[in-house]
Amino acid sequence: MRETLSIRVTTYALLALFVFMVAVPLFWMVTTALKTNKDLYEDFTYLPRHPTLQHFIRVIERDGLLTNIWNSFAVASVTTAVTVVVSAFAAFSIVRYKYRGREWIGRFILFKYVLPTAMLFVSLYAIVVALGLGNTLKSLMLTYLSFTVPFCTWMLMGYFRSIPPELEEHAMVDGCTKIGALFRILLPLSAPGIVASAIFSFTLAWNEFLLALVFTTDQTTMTVPIKLSMMVVGDQYIWGQLMAGAVLASVPIVILYFIGQRFVVQGLAAGSVKG
């Protein structure tokens, strides 16, 4: 009994520590965005004495942050849509079809995902220039597939393995083709895994920094991470605007995870057990 109680106390203590580590930066970011410059630089306070939205108004009207948020949303949405389609077919092929070298293909996909982006951006830049896509959102949509597709394919492979192949075989006995069984049986049953992979793909594309820094040079094509970095001039950190921009940039991701949190948990659990 005492051992069970000690384990429970330790578990809750670790969870409380984790929540504290996550909540404090979020609290600091939001309160900083709501403080006046006086509260930030002259008479520092942990809580805003007179909460204001002046920093939010400034980054929207003067810095045009909404344009950059839209750029990130467009790039992440298109990248996610293409990624889900390509990854679903790739994972289905590796898991359900038997052909020579499929195990090595699966390992190569994992290797590609863990490969640092810094090792690829030179060759990717040469491809983008050759296609005439320099300083465009299309260049980001194309190059982001180099890390979202491997990640989502590997994730869906684990989820597809958790679904008994007998279900598809029964559908094929009833007249379905292999592809028909994919659309009628496997994909509907894999909805949690597909949604989870889509959310992670969107997040990866939304937060990506290096490729966006290399491929976009115009204020109108920059994504949110690049725009926020541009707010730092020399050694001057305008904390009010920076935190306000960070809050605005976090809202779409927070909404996305709030809507799909159940699918994320189910998708990760299934993939971790059977992958």
C-alpha positions as CSV (number, residue, x, y, z in Angstrom):
1,M,0.0,0.0,0.0
2,R,2.8,2.4,0.9
3,E,4.7,1.5,-2.2
4,T,1.6,2.3,-4.3
5,L,1.1,5.6,-2.5
6,S,4.7,6.6,-3.0
7,I,4.6,5.8,-6.7
8,R,1.4,7.9,-7.0
9,V,2.9,10.8,-5.2
10,T,6.1,10.6,-7.3
11,T,4.0,10.5,-10.5
12,Y,1.9,13.5,-9.5
13,A,5.0,15.4,-8.4
14,L,6.7,14.8,-11.8
15,L,3.5,15.8,-13.6
16,A,3.3,19.0,-11.5
17,L,7.0,19.8,-12.3
18,F,6.3,19.2,-16.0
19,V,3.2,21.5,-16.0
20,F,5.2,24.1,-14.2
21,M,8.0,24.0,-16.7
22,V,5.5,24.3,-19.6
23,A,3.2,26.9,-18.0
24,V,5.7,29.4,-16.8
25,P,7.1,30.3,-20.3
26,L,3.6,30.6,-21.6
27,F,2.5,32.8,-18.6
28,W,5.6,35.0,-19.1
29,M,5.0,35.3,-22.8
30,V,1.3,36.4,-22.4
31,T,2.0,38.8,-19.5
32,T,4.9,40.4,-21.3
33,A,2.7,41.0,-24.4
34,L,0.1,42.7,-22.2
35,K,2.5,45.0,-20.3
36,T,3.2,48.6,-21.1
37,N,6.7,49.7,-21.9
38,K,6.9,51.3,-18.5
39,D,6.2,48.0,-16.8
40,L,8.8,46.3,-19.0
41,Y,11.7,48.7,-18.9
42,E,11.3,51.3,-16.2
43,D,9.2,49.9,-13.3
44,F,9.3,46.1,-13.8
45,T,6.4,44.0,-12.5
46,Y,5.6,40.4,-12.9
47,L,2.0,41.1,-13.6
48,P,0.8,43.9,-15.9
49,R,-0.5,46.9,-13.8
50,H,-2.4,48.3,-16.7
51,P,-2.9,45.6,-19.3
52,T,-2.8,46.9,-22.9
53,L,-3.1,45.6,-26.4
54,Q,-0.7,48.3,-27.9
55,H,1.9,45.7,-28.7
56,F,-0.6,43.5,-30.6
57,I,-1.9,46.5,-32.5
58,R,1.6,47.6,-33.4
59,V,2.7,44.2,-34.8
60,I,-0.5,43.9,-36.8
61,E,-0.7,47.4,-38.2
62,R,2.9,48.4,-38.4
63,D,4.8,45.1,-38.9
64,G,2.1,43.4,-40.9
65,L,2.3,40.2,-39.0
66,L,-1.0,38.9,-40.2
67,T,0.4,38.6,-43.7
68,N,3.2,36.4,-42.4
69,I,0.7,34.3,-40.4
70,W,-1.3,33.8,-43.6
71,N,1.9,32.8,-45.4
72,S,2.7,30.2,-42.7
73,F,-0.9,29.0,-42.8
74,A,-0.9,28.6,-46.6
75,V,2.4,26.8,-46.7
76,A,1.6,24.5,-43.8
77,S,-1.9,23.7,-45.1
78,V,-0.7,22.7,-48.6
79,T,2.3,20.8,-47.3
80,T,0.1,18.9,-44.9
81,A,-2.5,18.0,-47.6
82,V,0.2,16.7,-49.9
83,T,2.0,14.9,-47.1
84,V,-1.0,13.0,-45.9
85,V,-1.8,11.7,-49.4
86,V,1.7,10.7,-50.3
87,S,2.5,9.3,-46.8
88,A,-0.7,7.2,-46.7
89,F,0.1,5.5,-50.1
90,A,3.7,5.1,-49.2
91,A,3.0,3.5,-45.8
92,F,0.3,1.3,-47.3
93,S,2.8,0.0,-49.9
94,I,5.5,-0.8,-47.4
95,V,3.2,-2.4,-44.9
96,R,0.8,-4.3,-47.1
97,Y,2.7,-5.2,-50.3
98,K,5.5,-7.8,-50.3
99,Y,8.4,-6.9,-52.6
100,R,12.2,-7.0,-52.4
101,G,13.8,-4.2,-50.4
102,R,10.7,-2.8,-48.7
103,E,12.4,-3.1,-45.2
104,W,15.3,-1.1,-46.5
105,I,13.0,1.5,-47.9
106,G,11.4,1.8,-44.4
107,R,14.8,2.3,-42.8
108,F,15.8,4.8,-45.4
109,I,12.7,6.8,-44.7
110,L,13.6,7.0,-41.0
111,F,17.2,7.9,-41.9
112,K,15.9,10.7,-44.1
113,Y,13.8,12.1,-41.3
114,V,16.7,12.2,-38.8
115,L,19.0,13.7,-41.3
116,P,19.6,17.4,-40.4
117,T,18.1,20.0,-42.7
118,A,21.3,21.9,-42.6
119,M,22.9,19.1,-44.7
120,L,20.3,19.5,-47.5
121,F,19.4,23.1,-47.9
122,V,22.2,23.8,-50.4
123,S,21.0,21.1,-52.8
124,L,17.4,22.0,-52.2
125,Y,18.2,25.6,-53.0
126,A,19.8,24.6,-56.3
127,I,16.6,22.7,-57.1
128,V,14.4,25.7,-56.2
129,V,16.5,28.1,-58.3
130,A,16.5,25.7,-61.3
131,L,12.7,25.5,-61.1
132,G,12.4,29.3,-60.9
133,L,10.7,29.3,-57.5
134,G,13.1,31.5,-55.6
135,N,11.5,33.8,-53.0
136,T,8.1,32.1,-53.4
137,L,5.8,30.2,-51.1
138,K,5.8,27.4,-53.6
139,S,9.5,26.8,-52.8
140,L,8.6,26.2,-49.2
141,M,5.7,23.9,-50.0
142,L,7.9,21.8,-52.2
143,T,11.0,21.6,-49.9
144,Y,9.0,21.0,-46.7
145,L,7.9,17.7,-48.1
146,S,11.5,16.5,-47.7
147,F,11.0,16.2,-43.9
148,T,7.2,15.9,-43.4
149,V,6.7,13.0,-45.8
150,P,9.3,10.7,-44.2
151,F,8.0,11.5,-40.7
152,C,4.3,10.9,-41.5
153,T,5.1,7.8,-43.6
154,W,7.0,6.3,-40.7
155,M,4.2,7.2,-38.3
156,L,1.5,5.7,-40.5
157,M,3.5,2.5,-41.0
158,G,3.2,1.9,-37.3
159,Y,-0.5,2.6,-37.3
160,F,-1.3,0.5,-40.4
161,R,0.4,-2.5,-38.8
162,S,-2.0,-2.2,-35.9
163,I,-4.9,-3.0,-38.2
164,P,-5.5,-6.7,-39.0
165,P,-4.9,-7.4,-42.7
166,E,-7.8,-9.9,-42.5
167,L,-10.3,-7.0,-42.6
168,E,-8.9,-6.0,-46.1
169,E,-8.9,-9.6,-47.2
170,H,-12.6,-10.0,-46.3
171,A,-13.3,-6.8,-48.3
172,M,-11.4,-8.2,-51.3
173,V,-13.4,-11.5,-51.1
174,D,-16.5,-9.4,-51.4
175,G,-15.2,-7.8,-54.6
176,C,-13.0,-4.9,-53.5
177,T,-9.6,-4.3,-55.1
178,K,-6.5,-3.7,-53.1
179,I,-6.9,0.0,-53.5
180,G,-10.6,-0.2,-52.8
181,A,-9.9,-2.0,-49.5
182,L,-7.5,0.9,-48.7
183,F,-10.1,3.5,-49.2
184,R,-13.0,1.6,-47.7
185,I,-11.4,-0.2,-44.8
186,L,-7.9,0.9,-43.9
187,L,-8.2,4.6,-44.2
188,P,-11.4,5.0,-42.2
189,L,-10.0,2.8,-39.5
190,S,-6.8,4.8,-39.5
191,A,-8.5,8.2,-39.1
192,P,-6.9,8.9,-35.7
193,G,-3.4,8.1,-37.0
194,I,-4.0,10.2,-40.2
195,V,-5.2,13.2,-38.2
196,A,-2.3,12.9,-35.8
197,S,0.2,12.8,-38.6
198,A,-1.5,15.7,-40.3
199,I,-1.3,17.8,-37.1
200,F,2.4,17.0,-36.6
201,S,3.1,17.7,-40.3
202,F,1.3,21.1,-40.0
203,T,3.3,21.9,-36.8
204,L,6.6,21.0,-38.5
205,A,5.9,23.2,-41.5
206,W,4.6,26.0,-39.3
207,N,7.7,26.1,-37.1
208,E,10.4,25.5,-39.7
209,F,13.0,28.2,-39.8
210,L,16.2,27.4,-41.8
211,L,14.7,26.7,-45.2
212,A,12.3,29.7,-44.9
213,L,15.3,31.9,-44.0
214,V,17.2,30.7,-47.1
215,F,14.4,30.6,-49.7
216,T,12.4,33.8,-48.8
217,T,13.9,37.3,-48.8
218,D,10.8,39.5,-49.3
219,Q,8.7,40.8,-46.4
220,T,5.5,39.6,-48.2
221,T,6.7,36.0,-48.5
222,M,8.3,35.5,-45.1
223,T,6.7,33.1,-42.7
224,V,6.1,33.8,-39.0
225,P,9.4,32.4,-37.6
226,I,11.4,34.6,-40.0
227,K,9.3,37.7,-39.3
228,L,9.7,37.3,-35.5
229,S,13.5,36.9,-35.9
230,M,13.6,40.1,-38.0
231,M,12.1,42.1,-35.1
232,V,15.4,41.7,-33.3
233,V,17.7,44.5,-34.6
234,G,21.3,44.2,-33.5
235,D,21.3,43.8,-29.7
236,Q,17.9,45.5,-29.3
237,Y,15.0,43.2,-28.2
238,I,11.6,44.8,-28.3
239,W,10.1,42.4,-25.9
240,G,6.6,43.7,-26.0
241,Q,6.2,43.3,-29.8
242,L,8.2,40.0,-29.8
243,M,5.9,38.4,-27.2
244,A,2.8,39.8,-28.8
245,G,3.9,38.3,-32.2
246,A,4.7,35.0,-30.5
247,V,1.2,34.9,-28.9
248,L,-0.5,35.6,-32.3
249,A,1.7,33.0,-34.0
250,S,0.8,30.4,-31.4
251,V,-2.9,30.8,-31.7
252,P,-3.5,28.6,-34.8
253,I,-1.4,25.8,-33.4
254,V,-3.2,25.9,-30.1
255,I,-6.5,25.7,-31.8
256,L,-5.4,22.9,-34.0
257,Y,-4.2,20.8,-31.0
258,F,-7.2,21.7,-29.0
259,I,-9.5,20.3,-31.8
260,G,-7.4,17.2,-32.6
261,Q,-5.9,16.3,-29.2
262,R,-7.9,13.1,-28.9
263,F,-6.7,11.9,-32.3
264,V,-3.1,12.8,-31.4
265,V,-3.2,10.7,-28.3
266,Q,-4.8,7.7,-30.1
267,G,-2.5,8.0,-33.1
268,L,0.7,8.1,-31.0
269,A,-0.5,5.3,-28.7
270,A,-1.4,2.9,-31.6
271,G,1.8,3.7,-33.5
272,S,4.0,3.2,-30.4
273,V,2.5,-0.2,-29.6
274,K,2.5,-1.8,-33.0
275,G,5.2,0.3,-34.8
